[in-house]
Amino acid sequence: MKVSIEVVDNVILRRFKGDVDYQDILNSWDDILTKFEDLTAYNGLISDFLEADMHHEDKNLNELVDFLKNHLDRIHGMKLAIVMDRPHVTRTIMMDQKMKSLHIRPFTTRQAAFDWINH
């Protein structure tokens, strides 16, 4: 698994490649929280899974929601776009329902995610 994190057009872009599991996602969140002191200075965050193979169980969804809730002071009100072309999109919709203070949307292209975040 490989993850890269960069800023493109004032959006934090996180790209995953290879086999990705729940812990990889949490570790990359830790990296983001360490690297970016003020997340509100950015328009949003895109997590791109187009080149990744997700190994993620449904029970991990609640743990990920709990992790994000523990960091709401840093990410409250952010637009979080998840780019993937696999059936895991339903988890994104479920997360959005559980985390009303965040704006989480699934997309099938990176460009659509950028368009949503920047408008």
Secondary structure as the mmCIF struct_conf table of DSSP 4:
data_model
#
loop_
_struct_conf.conf_type_id
_struct_conf.id
_struct_conf.beg_label_comp_id
_struct_conf.beg_label_asym_id
_struct_conf.beg_label_seq_id
_struct_conf.end_label_comp_id
_struct_conf.end_label_asym_id
_struct_conf.end_label_seq_id
STRN STRN1 LYS A 2 VAL A 8
TURN_TY1_P TURN_TY1_P1 ASP A 9 ASN A 10
STRN STRN2 VAL A 11 ASP A 21
HELX_RH_AL_P HELX_RH_AL_P1 TYR A 22 LYS A 35
BEND BEND1 GLU A 37 GLU A 37
HELX_RH_3T_P HELX_RH_3T_P1 LEU A 39 ALA A 41
BEND BEND2 TYR A 42 ASN A 43
STRN STRN3 GLY A 44 HIS A 55
TURN_TY1_P TURN_TY1_P2 ASP A 58 ASP A 58
HELX_RH_AL_P HELX_RH_AL_P2 LYS A 59 LYS A 69
TURN_TY1_P TURN_TY1_P3 ASN A 70 HIS A 71
HELX_RH_AL_P HELX_RH_AL_P3 LEU A 72 ILE A 75
TURN_TY1_P TURN_TY1_P4 HIS A 76 GLY A 77
STRN STRN4 LYS A 79 VAL A 83
BEND BEND3 ASP A 85 ARG A 86
TURN_TY1_P TURN_TY1_P5 PRO A 87 HIS A 88
HELX_RH_AL_P HELX_RH_AL_P4 VAL A 89 LYS A 98
TURN_TY1_P TURN_TY1_P6 LYS A 100 SER A 101
BEND BEND4 LEU A 102 LEU A 102
STRN STRN5 HIS A 103 PHE A 107
BEND BEND5 THR A 108 THR A 109
HELX_RH_AL_P HELX_RH_AL_P5 ARG A 110 ILE A 117
TURN_TY1_P TURN_TY1_P7 ASN A 118 ASN A 118
#
